Amino acid sequence: MVAYIAGTPTAASQVRVSITDGVDTTNSGWLTTSVYGSTSVAHTVNAAATTLTIAVQVQGSDGAPTIDRCFLAYGSSVTDDMLRD
């Protein structure tokens, strides 16, 4: 599965998305400071999974980041078809 977010952080290393299944956790890269951008993470659910959590992580208290798009999809990457409005 793949999780995707897009938006504008107000500080470096402030916003990312993660997927955890109770056994393994996978984190995306961080969004770039003050620039609208996107990041995604692909995660293979462990056969021994006990839970499934998708989280948008906001670190620190600098400003107010904006997230205006997020989704979860079955697959291993974000495709152009997924990004259509």
N, C-alpha and C positions, 0 to 999 in steps of 0.2 A: 504494500500500500504506500501511497505517497501523500504527504501533507504539504500544503502550499500557503504562504502568506505574502501579502504585498502591502506596502505602506511607507511611512516616513518616520524614522526614529529621530529623537532629539539629542542623542548622545551615542558615542561609539560603543559597540558591543552591548547594545541595550535590548534588542528584540530578536528573537529566533523562535522556531517551532520545533517541538520534539514529539516523538512517539515512543511509548514504553508499553511493554506487554507483561510486566511483572518479572520478567527474566532478563530481557535485553532492553536497552534504551539507545535511541539514535537521535542525534541533534543536528539541525541544519546549521549553516553558517549564519553569522550575524548580518542584519541589514546595515548598510553603510550610513554614516551620520548625515542627517539633514538632506538626504537625497532620496527621492521616491525610488523604491526598488522592490525586488521580490527575492524570496529564498524558498527552497523546498527541501524535503528530506524523504528518502525512500527507506522503508523498513520491512523486513521479512519477519512475520510473526512467528515466534518460537513455538514448536510443537508442545512445549510444556507451559505455555502462556497461562497466566492466572487472571489477567486483567488486560484491558486495552485502554490506554489514556493518550489522548492527543492534546497538547498544551501549547499555547502561545506564551512564551516566557518573556517577561519584562524585568530587566535588571536595573536596580538603582532607582533614584527619584528625580533625575534630571529632566525637567520639562514634561511634556505629555505626548508620547508617540501616537501616531495615527495608523491604525490598521483598517484598510477599507476593503480588503478582499482576503478571504481564506476558504480553503476547501480541503476535503479528504477524498481521495479517489483510489480505486483498485487498480494497481499497476505498479510499474517501477520507475516511471518518470512522468513529468508534466508535458503534455503535448499541446500543440496549438489549438486543437479542437476543444480542450478543456478551458482555454483562456478566452473563448468567445463570449461576448456579453449576450 
